[in-house]
């Protein structure tokens, strides 16, 4: 639990949560402060919700800056990501995921599993495969809701899920700007896209590029 500042930390080894308790992460489980220049090499496995390489859950008005995850993330419930599992109103900048994200559940992403309430994700890259047996799966965010901005982000690897699957955001009501997907996108159900799987509401989608195939045998499939 962090209400201050966690900086220049490196975590190695493995973390395993076999219970249904939430907020498991390599660096901070529950964050209300700043996390800066931290690296996680530990594999993180949990049967509970809100699981991340850097933070499990972050509240509004918090900052995560210059952090990298190299550990494998394996979720058994909902809300898990390479950097953050579930985030509300955080500034997330210059963070990268180099670990696989896998498991069973919904809302999983290379950077953030579930993004809401004014979160900004900028200059972040996912550089490993995301393969999750569930809905709302994205290379950057599994879901990004109203007032969430994802800008200047890149997905480089395969994204494989069921429904609402995409290279940047599986399901979005927010803003996607200057983002690139170069990974293969695979969905076994509907709403699968190179940039967004399903976009609704007053969204903004600008200057985004998809450079790879989008595969699905169902309906609502698009290159962007």
Buried (B, 14 or more C-beta within 10 A) or exposed (E): EBEEEBEEBEBEEEBEBEEEEBBBBBBBBBBBBBBBBBBBBBBBBBBBBBBBBBBBBBBEEBBBBBBBBBBBBBBBBBBBBBBBBBBBBBBBBBBBBBBBBBBBBBBBBBBBBBBBBBBBBBBBBBBBBBBBBBBBBBBBBBBBBBBBBBBBBBBBBBBBBBBBBBBBBBBBBBBBBBBBBBBBBBBBBBBBBBBBBBBEEEBEBEEBBBEBEBBBEEEBBBBB
